[in-house]
Amino acid sequence: MPRPIYAIIHQDALAHNLAVVRKTVPKSKVFAVVKANAYGHGIERVYNALQSADGFALLDFDEAKRLRALGWQGSILLLEGIFSAQDLFDCVQYNLSFTLHSQHQIDWLFQHSQAAQFNVFLKMNSGMNRLGFAPEQYHAVWQQLKSCDKVHSITHMMHFSDADAERFGQNGIAHQLHIFEQITKDLAGEKSLSNSAAILRHAHLDTDFVRAGIMLYGSSPDFPHHGIQDWDLKPTMTLKSEIIAIQTLKPQDTVGYGSHFQAEKTMRIGIVACGYADGYQRISATGTPVLVNGQRSQTLGRISMDMLAVDLSHLENVGIGSEVVLWGKAQTGEILPIDEVAAMSGTIGYELMCAITNRVHFQIDQSSQT
Ligand SMILES: *Cc1c(COP(=O)(O)O)cnc(C)c1O
């Protein structure tokens, strides 16, 4: 039998979460963001459930090619655009749309030798200060692209830095939105603004395309302000393992490296086949929640490379082989949101999903909850 560490990908939850996007922003076309191998889920494992999206957005050419190999014929948007002049040949061959965020990319476009008609997303730096043209340059760049015979359509694009929260005590998107609207108001073309946080918290925004990532994968973009229950999202990934050993601790006994946990009274603990080499964060504090046979418990002591310890003292009917859900959904239907686990590890659901390592066995859950 393989070591019992599994990542289960729930098809019905992916489809459900996409339906939540549709319901929230019914007027917008939806790019399903599948960068980072679909946030660690595996592009091939999410494709069927998400293929009613209007397009897919990602960064790596290899991932774009994998989508084409799956049979996807619709839009694919490269969120960081092209990385070399050579990349444009792939954009032609695989029919890829791309972001243009810097002048060097536009130069490559003008120099490209093939006859082509690209759909480009012109990115404005409206305040995030990562990618994009300064608002003062935007009109000139747009004019330049209008004159380029390689350009079929230009979509105005920007990205919010604070759609998940307030910024300096004010509405988190107002400062960027104001600039973007001022600059684009006289320009023709569609617009793409919202990520998951903006979709959920600013659903009224005028955006022809949304770019939905984390909400598709059942993590709340503004936890702990809202959890997945508040947004009606379902976990799409369950990380689970089993109890492979049991120890009985006496008062003063300690657990694991560095003796980070010390028992105050006699207690029963379970050793779980999951550690940081599986992608579970070593930094997770004692008290990080787990579900043992669907019952809530918590980790004790340091996370090792291959193992972690959980408290069994108050639990019934658990023993060797009992299911331990590190996040996601238990056999009983009980849910442990990834966001709660992430908070105890000083991070966010995004990072936990992306960190799952190769030695975890992936399985697809086709069952329907309804
Ligand atoms: C990753 C990404 C998104 C998706 O963000 P989520 O918070 O996961 O919804 C949207 N737009 C751009 C430009 C991105 O890089």
The ligand as an ORCA input file, in Angstrom:
! r2SCAN-3c Opt
* xyz 0 1
  C      -3.383     35.514     -9.957
  C      -4.068     36.622    -10.623
  C      -5.450     36.735    -10.534
  C      -6.306     35.826     -9.681
  O      -6.263     36.286     -8.355
  P      -7.113     35.593     -7.212
  O      -6.879     36.424     -6.019
  O      -6.564     34.208     -7.044
  O      -8.527     35.576     -7.675
  C      -6.067     37.753    -11.250
  N      -5.345     38.613    -12.006
  C      -4.000     38.533    -12.092
  C      -3.268     39.515    -12.920
  C      -3.319     37.548    -11.400
  O      -1.993     37.478    -11.488
*
